[in-house]
């Protein structure tokens, strides 16, 4: 199978989209997790944003150990797999369904954004608890020994609602983020990948561009989400209160804490996510095509043998002179009999037998 056949493969296979999406989500969050820890630390109202990306990372390693930037990664591994499986499969399904209802491509950009909005609802429902645990593990002087210890303690002290305290803020941020993300990605694909084939460089460039633009636009909401998840500077119960508290401690520029780290994190993260997703969608689609071809060949071959047995044994004859073009080509027998009364010619199967 050639790369040019990529878009001609059936892309409505839910299992393919879910598998590719799960792998892409885990790859995205695990590879870029240290930078995500730096971003969370920079957004902290008590200690963030003073040293820049490199300075914050060095301080974390120097004072808290070499593995401090990867604490809480297991929470992302558990949450990213199922959340991204639903995320990509629902996006592909909704996009295909809505595009079939339109007769002009002028509405496609809006369809990409709408599909991304609905997919985000499913994604955040699974991902939000993992985000709470992850960010509490990332904070300075975190009292939790492990992801399980953090989950149990948060549940006992604050209840199940603690894991969804930032859910509305997460949706308020992620709905515009994902809408912009998908629209920019699809538009960029039309520019960098006009043929619509499997093109890794085009997928990476489009993903990086989409992630960077969406991240920059939604940074103020991400700062508020971090405050709600970590509960620093006293208890914070909702988005409005979080907005007020960020302004109180950081002023107008407080809403853009960690902007550089967020953009630097999201650009390679979304590039990795999209290129991984497109690769496994291509790979799994190709494997499915090969299985179909092999099963078809296995079914045809016994039929050829059966037809040959039936026709050759129909009447005694001399040894045939045979010419064939392979197992799927034409096979002809030309046999001579002394019985002149039998002048039947049959052409109703693969074998063409002439009797005279």
C-alpha positions, -999 to +999 in steps of 0.1 A: +000+000+000+013+035-009+010+067+011-012+080-017-038+054-007-040+068+028-072+089+024-089+062+004-089+038+033-121+035+054-116+060+082-149+053+100-135+024+120-141+034+156-116+009+170-089+024+147-096+059+159-098+050+195-066+030+195-047+057+175-061+084+198-052+066+230-016+061+219-013+097+207-027+110+240-002+090+261+027+100+239+017+137+240+015+140+277+044+118+287+070+132+263+062+168+272+054+162+309+085+179+323+077+211+305+041+208+317+054+207+353+074+239+346+043+256+332+022+247+363+050+259+386+052+292+367+015+297+370+016+294+407+005+326+425+030+321+453+062+312+434+057+313+397+069+333+367+101+348+382+129+327+366+116+318+331+113+283+317+150+273+320+155+289+354+123+273+368+134+239+355+169+242+370+155+253+404+132+223+405+160+199+397+185+215+420+163+218+451+138+190+447+157+163+428+163+150+393+129+133+390+109+162+404+097+174+369+081+140+362+062+135+394+026+127+387+032+114+352+014+081+360-019+101+365-016+114+330-009+079+316-041+066+332-062+095+322-048+104+287-055+070+272-093+067+275-099+104+273-081+108+240-096+076+227-131+091+231-118+125+220-105+115+186-131+088+178-160+112+186-144+140+166-139+118+135-174+104+138-191+138+143-170+154+116-179+127+090-216+127+099-220+165+096-199+169+065-222+143+047-251+166+055-236+195+037-234+201-001-207+228+000-173+229+017-178+265+029-193+251+062-165+226+069-144+249+091-175+255+113-181+217+114-145+211+126-150+236+154-184+221+165-170+186+164-141+197+186-165+213+211-186+181+216-155+159+218-141+181+245-171+174+268-162+137+267-125+143+270-127+166+300-151+143+319-123+117+321-093+140+321-103+165+348-097+142+379-063+133+364-055+170+360-063+177+396-040+149+409-013+158+384-012+195+393-012+188+430+018+166+425+036+193+405+032+221+430+061+233+452+063+215+486+036+190+475+028+168+506+018+138+485+041+108+482+025+092+451-005+096+427-025+070+447-017+088+480-028+121+465-060+107+451-070+091+484-062+122+505-080+146+482-111+123+482-111+119+520-106+156+528-126+173+500-149+147+486-155+137+450-165+172+440-128+183+444-120+164+412-145+184+393-142+218+410-125+231+379-146+212+354-166+243+342-134+263+340-118+235+321-147+234+297-147+272+294-110+270+284-110+238+264-140+244+243-125+275+226-091+259+228-102+227+210-124+246+185-095+268+175-071+239+176-092+217+152-101+246+129-064+257+125-052+221+121-077+213+093-071+247+075-033+242+078-037+207+064-054+222+033-023+244+028+005+220+037-011+188+026-032+196-005-032+160-017-048+147+015-022+119+019-002+106+049+024+133+052+043+133+086+060+168+081+026+184+072+009+167+102+036+180+126+036+215+112-002+218+113-004+203+148+023+227+161+007+257+146-028+247+159-015+241+194+005+273+197-023+296+185-049+279+207-026+279+238-018+316+235-055+326+232-067+306+262-038+312+287-058+334+311-083+306+316-056+281+321-041+302+350-076+302+367-079+265+362-045+259+378-056+280+408-088+260+412-070+227+409-042+235+434-062+256+458-033+279+466-038+311+485-069+298+503-100+280+492-113+290+458-147+277+448-155+290+413-143+307+381-154+342+391-136+339+424-105+326+407-105+355+382-107+380+411-079+362+431-056+361+401-061+398+395-055+405+433-022+387+434-008+394+399-027+423+384-036+422+347-004+404+338-012+377+363-035+362+337-006+356+314+017+338+339+034+309+321+023+321+286+057+313+271+059+279+288+023+271+278+030+279+241+064+261+241+047+231+257+016+230+234+034+234+201+055+202+203+028+184+223+001+189+196+027+181+169+035+148+186-002+141+192-013+147+156+017+130+140+013+100+163-025+098+157-022+101+119+006+075+118-013+049+138-045+056+119-025+050+087-008+019+101-040+003+115-059+011+084-032-006+062-033-037+085-070-040+081-068-037+043-041-065+042-063-088+063-093-083+039-071-091+009-057-122+024-091-135+034-105-129-001-076-148-017-081-177+006-118-179-003-113-177-041-086-205-043-109-233-031-136-222-055-112-226-084-102-260-073-138-270-069-148-258-103-119-275-119-128-308-103-164-307-114-158-298-150-128-320-157-145-351-144-177-345-163-168-369-192-139-392-201-114-375-224-078-375-235-051-355-218-058-318-222-037-291-237-039-263-211-029-226-212-034-204-181-026-169-169-022-177-132-046-187-105-069-157-112-064-158-150-084-177-176-079-215-180-090-232-212-093-269-221-096-280-258-104-318-259-114-341-288-139-369-285-151-395-309-187-391-298-200-366-325-234-364-309-220-345-280-216-309-291-223-290-259-202-259-252-203-245-217-190-211-206-207-207-172-177-208-150-140-199-147-131-229-169-140-228-206-143-264-219-149-270-256-162-304-268-165-313-305 
